[in-house]
Amino acid sequence: MVTITNHTKLSEIILANSDSIDAIAAIAKPLEKLKNPLLRKLMASRITLSEAAHISGCDLDMFMQALIPLGFSFDQEGAANEKEEIEKKPQWLLTIPDDKISDFDVRPVMDSGDDPLKAIVKEFGAITDGEVLCIINSFVPYPLISLLAGKSLTFTAQIGPSEHHTWFLKRFCEVNPSVEKTLGKALIMDDETSFAAALANFPEPAVKRIDVRHLLMPAPMQTILDALTGLGDSDALYVYHKKVPVYLLEELNETQFAVHVLNLAEGDVRLLIYKNG
């Protein structure tokens, strides 16, 4: 019997019993991506059971019902203590003056199909050290929390069924919005000449091309990750995108993929992705 709580990582659950992949994926459609090996590798080590419940819009009881038959037991007391700890606002948020907190509701941006990340980074860069930016969204922005983890203190609370507030207290450091510094050495920002040179390393039959410019979030990222799942060691994926996909690049930074980015024009970004080494 394996004991879990709402803070147990999905990767720990899967490691204990691989049948949990299908069991969790069957709970809700957003969780079906766990069946994809690459998506599972990216998601499972980062997401807890509680976070999976938020993402899928499901109650933790549904996860308990799916996992208990597989030999898992749920620590109700531990989960309650964790929940109480999470919901208790930290001292820095309780004591900061209201005029030092800036609210930014990104739901209209999300509803329009746009990625609010660029606007969020701009808003965060505009506040001074010791001030707070409160992001209002319909879900917990886990990738954003990860992105700003080294630059801020964070706290998240669920205000309503589809309203989450995440507060970011800016620390005494500068936010550098440049993608190449946020990510790793496997990201290469190209001009047209260097991008063409990188592409020339692959014969045309080895280059798979996809266009995600017409897709709404989060379909572009999922489509690209799906395509990378079957990419051969000597192949490359050529992506037509309408923006630099920071969340995707952050995820790929922890994999074996190298990424060339060509910002050709407004609304026209090209990516060349292949296995590095």
C-alpha positions in Angstrom: 0.0 0.0 0.0 1.5 3.4 -1.1 0.4 6.4 0.9 -0.1 9.7 -1.0 -1.4 13.2 -0.3 -2.5 16.1 -2.5 1.1 17.2 -2.6 2.4 13.9 -4.1 4.0 14.4 -7.5 2.3 12.5 -10.4 5.8 11.1 -11.2 5.9 9.4 -7.8 2.5 7.9 -8.3 3.4 6.6 -11.8 6.6 5.2 -10.5 4.8 3.3 -7.8 2.2 1.8 -10.3 2.3 2.5 -14.1 -1.4 1.6 -14.3 -2.0 4.9 -12.7 -1.3 6.6 -16.1 -4.5 5.3 -17.6 -6.4 5.7 -14.4 -5.5 9.4 -14.1 -5.9 10.1 -17.8 -9.4 8.8 -17.7 -10.5 11.3 -15.1 -10.7 14.3 -17.4 -9.7 15.3 -20.9 -6.9 17.7 -19.9 -5.2 14.7 -18.2 -5.2 12.5 -21.3 -1.9 14.0 -22.4 -0.3 11.8 -19.7 -0.6 9.0 -22.2 1.9 10.8 -24.4 5.4 9.7 -23.2 7.1 13.1 -23.9 4.2 15.1 -22.4 4.2 12.8 -19.4 7.9 13.3 -18.8 7.4 17.1 -18.9 4.3 17.1 -16.7 4.6 14.4 -14.2 7.7 15.5 -12.4 6.3 19.1 -11.9 2.6 18.6 -11.1 1.2 17.4 -7.8 -2.1 15.7 -7.3 -3.6 18.9 -6.1 -2.3 20.8 -9.1 -3.7 18.1 -11.5 -7.1 18.5 -9.8 -7.0 22.3 -10.5 -5.9 21.9 -14.1 -8.6 19.3 -14.8 -11.3 21.1 -12.9 -12.0 17.9 -10.9 -12.3 17.2 -7.2 -9.5 15.3 -5.4 -12.1 12.6 -4.5 -12.2 11.6 -8.2 -8.4 10.9 -8.0 -8.9 9.0 -4.8 -11.5 6.8 -6.5 -9.3 6.1 -9.4 -6.1 5.4 -7.4 -7.3 3.5 -4.3 -8.2 0.3 -6.4 -4.5 0.4 -7.6 -3.2 0.0 -4.1 -2.8 3.6 -3.1 -4.1 5.1 0.2 -4.8 8.7 0.8 -3.5 10.6 3.9 -6.6 12.6 4.7 -5.1 14.3 7.8 -1.9 15.2 6.0 -3.9 16.6 3.1 -6.0 18.7 5.4 -2.9 20.1 7.1 -1.3 20.9 3.8 -4.5 22.6 2.6 -4.6 24.7 5.7 -1.0 25.7 5.3 -1.5 26.6 1.6 -4.6 28.7 2.2 -3.0 30.7 5.0 -1.7 34.0 3.5 2.0 34.6 4.2 3.1 37.5 6.4 4.5 39.5 3.5 1.1 39.6 1.8 -0.8 40.4 5.0 1.4 43.4 5.8 1.9 45.0 2.4 -0.2 48.2 1.7 -2.9 47.9 -0.8 -1.4 50.7 -2.9 1.7 48.4 -3.4 -0.4 45.7 -5.1 -1.2 45.9 -8.8 -4.0 43.6 -10.2 -3.8 42.2 -13.7 -6.8 40.2 -14.9 -5.6 38.1 -17.8 -8.8 36.2 -18.4 -10.0 38.5 -21.3 -6.6 38.0 -23.0 -6.9 34.2 -22.5 -10.5 34.2 -23.8 -9.3 36.0 -27.0 -6.9 33.1 -27.7 -3.8 35.2 -27.0 -0.9 34.4 -24.7 -0.7 36.9 -21.9 2.9 36.0 -20.9 4.5 39.0 -22.7 2.1 41.4 -21.1 2.6 39.8 -17.6 6.4 40.1 -17.9 5.9 43.7 -18.9 3.7 44.4 -15.9 6.1 42.6 -13.6 9.0 44.6 -15.0 7.1 47.8 -14.4 6.6 47.3 -10.6 9.5 48.2 -8.2 11.2 46.0 -5.7 9.0 45.3 -2.8 5.8 45.7 -4.7 3.3 43.0 -5.7 1.7 42.0 -8.9 -1.6 40.0 -8.6 -2.4 37.8 -11.6 -6.1 37.0 -11.8 -6.8 33.9 -13.9 -9.3 31.0 -14.3 -6.6 28.5 -13.2 -3.3 28.5 -11.3 -0.5 29.7 -13.7 2.1 27.0 -12.8 4.5 27.7 -15.7 4.5 31.4 -14.8 5.2 30.6 -11.2 8.1 28.5 -12.3 9.4 31.2 -14.6 9.4 33.9 -11.9 10.4 31.7 -9.0 13.9 33.2 -8.8 12.6 36.7 -9.1 9.7 36.8 -6.6 7.9 35.3 -3.7 4.5 33.8 -4.7 1.3 32.9 -3.1 -1.9 31.5 -4.8 -5.4 31.3 -3.6 -8.7 30.1 -5.1 -11.2 32.9 -4.9 -14.1 31.1 -6.7 -14.8 28.0 -8.8 -13.1 29.5 -11.8 -11.1 32.4 -10.3 -7.5 32.1 -8.9 -5.3 34.9 -7.7 -1.5 34.6 -7.7 0.5 37.2 -6.0 4.1 37.9 -7.0 6.3 39.9 -4.6 9.1 41.4 -6.6 12.5 40.7 -5.0 15.5 42.9 -5.1 16.7 41.8 -8.5 16.0 42.7 -12.1 13.7 40.8 -14.4 15.4 40.0 -17.6 12.6 39.3 -20.2 15.0 38.0 -22.8 14.1 34.5 -23.7 17.6 33.3 -24.3 18.7 34.2 -20.8 15.6 32.7 -19.2 16.3 29.5 -20.9 19.4 27.5 -21.5 22.3 27.0 -23.9 20.2 24.7 -26.1 18.3 27.7 -27.4 19.8 29.6 -30.3 18.4 32.9 -31.5 19.2 33.1 -35.2 19.2 35.5 -38.0 18.1 34.4 -41.4 21.6 33.3 -42.5 22.4 31.2 -39.4 18.9 29.7 -39.3 19.3 28.6 -43.0 22.7 27.1 -42.1 21.2 25.1 -39.3 18.4 23.9 -41.6 20.9 22.9 -44.3 22.3 20.2 -41.9 19.2 18.2 -42.5 18.1 16.7 -45.9 14.6 17.7 -46.8 13.1 14.2 -46.3 14.3 14.4 -42.7 12.5 17.7 -42.0 9.0 17.5 -40.7 7.0 20.8 -41.1 4.0 21.9 -39.1 2.1 25.2 -39.0 0.5 26.1 -35.6 -0.2 29.7 -36.4 -3.9 29.2 -36.8 -4.3 27.2 -33.5 -5.5 28.7 -30.2 -3.8 28.1 -26.9 -2.7 25.6 -25.7 -3.0 23.7 -28.9 0.2 25.0 -30.5 2.4 23.7 -27.6 0.6 20.3 -27.5 0.8 19.9 -31.3 4.6 20.6 -31.2 5.2 18.2 -28.3 3.1 15.5 -30.0 5.2 15.9 -33.1 8.5 15.7 -31.1 7.4 12.4 -29.6 8.0 10.5 -32.9 11.0 12.6 -34.1 13.9 10.4 -35.2 17.5 11.0 -33.9 18.5 12.4 -37.4 15.3 14.3 -38.1 14.3 17.9 -37.4 10.9 19.6 -36.8 10.3 22.9 -38.6 7.6 24.9 -36.9 5.7 27.9 -38.3 4.6 29.9 -35.2 3.2 33.4 -34.7 5.2 34.2 -31.6 8.2 33.0 -29.6 6.6 30.2 -27.4 8.4 30.9 -24.1 6.5 28.2 -22.1 7.4 25.6 -24.7 11.0 26.6 -24.8 11.2 26.5 -21.0 9.9 22.9 -21.1 12.3 21.9 -23.9 15.2 23.3 -22.0 15.0 20.3 -19.7 15.1 17.8 -22.5 17.6 16.6 -25.1 16.3 19.0 -27.8 18.1 21.9 -29.3 15.9 24.8 -30.6 16.8 27.4 -33.2 14.5 30.5 -33.2 14.1 32.9 -36.1 11.9 35.9 -35.5 11.3 36.6 -39.1 8.5 39.3 -38.8 5.6 40.3 -36.7 3.4 37.2 -36.3 6.0 35.0 -38.2 8.4 33.0 -36.0 10.2 29.9 -37.3 11.5 27.1 -35.0 13.9 24.3 -35.9 13.9 21.6 -33.2 16.1 18.5 -33.2 17.7 16.1 -30.7 20.9 17.6 -29.4 23.7 15.1 -29.5 
